[in-house]
Each structure stands twice: as C-alpha cells, then as structure tokens.
Amino acid sequence: MKQKKTLSILILVLAGLLALYGGIRIYQNAQDDDSSDKIIVKKLDAISSISFQNGENISFVKEEGTWYDQEHKEYPILQDSVNDLASSFQNMEAVRKLGKGDALDDYGLKNPAYTVSVKEKDGDTTTFYIGNAAGENYYLTVDDKSTIYTVSSDIVASLTASLDDYIQKDTFPTLSTGNLKKAVVTQNGKKKTYKSDNDIDAIAGGLGTFSFGDCENYSVKESELTKYGLDKDSRITVDITYKDTENDNKKKTITLYIGSKDDSGDYYYVKPDDSDMVYLGDADVIKNILNP
C-alpha cells in the first residue's frame, strides 16, 4: 500500500514536470515567433549625420560623440533629442510590409511629406521617405522606393519639430519675496538697489513673473548686440541675488540684460549675461521690473 502511494506521488510529480516543460517550450516558441514577426526596414551602424526636410531643412552632424547643427556649430543642441531622432532611424522597424509594385502616388510617396537622409560612419547614406497617414501609422519607403511599409506615427512626431525645438534654451530662476535677496538695476549709469523688505516686495512682482520668451538669436555676435539695444552702452543691467530653493537654498546670482523693444512694441530683447542667446521678454512684465 505504501509503495503504491509513493508510486502515485512520483507519477504526479513527473506529470507536473512534463506540464511545466511543455509550458516553457510553448512560451519560448511564442517568443521566437514574436522575434521572427519583426519587420526590419533598415538596420544601420553608427550614425554620423542625419538631416530632414519638413518645410525647413534641418541637419545635424556628430563629431566626437557630440551633435551639432551642420550650418551653425555654435548653436547649443539638445543632445538627447537628436540621439532619440537618430535611434529611431538606426533600427527602423515597420508595422506592416506592403510589398513591391504599388503606386507611390496612392501613399503620398511620390512627393513625400518628409525626406530623411541618414549617413553612417563608413560613409553609406540611406534615404527614408514618409508619405500619407495610414490610421495611426504612416507610409514609408526607402532609397529606391521599391518596397512600401507602414511605420509608427512616433517616428513622424520627431520630424514635425523645428530647429528651435532642438535648441538648448536658458531658464530663468523662480523668484519670489521668499527667496529674492537683492536686485540692482543699472540704467543710464545710475544704480537703484532693492534690498529692504518693502523694496523686495515691490520688484518681486515683476521678477517673479518674468520668463524667457521666443529666442531671436541662438548665438549672437558682439557686433550684433547694437541692433538689439544690448550693447554695453545701451543695455539695462539687472543683477539679482537669490536663494535657490531647489538646491539647498544656496545663494546664487544672475545678471539679466534688457535691450530695446522689438518692432511690435510688445516685447523687449533680453539676454542672460552668461549666454549668447537673445530672447524676447514681455514688455509689461519688464515695465514692472524697471518701475516696481
């Protein structure tokens, strides 16, 4: 009786092991099937440049691990954004392969909405063409346009960006009566210092709502400052001392230059002291800084 019970247990254990083995095999096969179902449009080696047309010609080159704007290497480029763009074309996967012989006109590929040229380190260049939307996807073809695919709309999202979206912008600190310690405004050679509680309360209203607007010049030259009213003899200087509430309340300083108004009169040209970029600043906000 004891031997029969032991044998029954062994049979059950064996059956369980066989079922487990079968499940693992099915899972592995499913994984293999998923891998084989991937439609690879193009797999490229290390990318040295990428350019695209979306109504604007945008081109980036990579040198010693850093991305630059091809025409203006002095522009500060958002490295992660260009890396993401390049990665999406380096290992291009399709949702569906439509095959050969279809009319390009039917898919918006005869005159594509986007043309992307990708160059590898070895010098080989691949050109991607993106046409009409196909539901949540887009039609795409490569090089000789012999085969048409559909690809995720995520790929197109990065191509709708302008060069401005790939530029690393300056940020203005968050200021209030709680962390603003002193402001010195120098205009026409005269200085006005705001340090007392009442003075801080007054000027914090303007500084607390200030932010950099659209960028007018990504890398201004010294000779160009005059046209913005930002040359040394014309500009207004605002020296600010504050506590950085996001960094252990460390005391920091920032200098803001205020130039002339733009043609609309709604904005001033402004520039941080440690930046080569010229921005627009709201005229009403700046008025509250200069006349609190």
Secondary structure, DSSP 8 states (H G I E B T S, - for coil): -HHHHHHHHHHHHHHHHHHHHHHHHHHHHHHHHHHHT-EEEEE---EEEEEEESSSEEEEEEETTEEEESS-TTS-B-HHHHHHHHHHHHEEEESEEEEES--GGGGT-SS-SEEEEEEETTS-EEEEEEEEEETTEEEEEETTT-EEEEEEHHHHHTTS--GGGGB---------TTTEEEEEEEETTEEEEE-SHHHHHHHHHHHTT----SEEESS--GGGGGGGT-STTT-EEEEEEEEETTTTTEEEEEEEEEEEE-TTSSEEEEEETT-S-EEEEEHHHHHHHH--
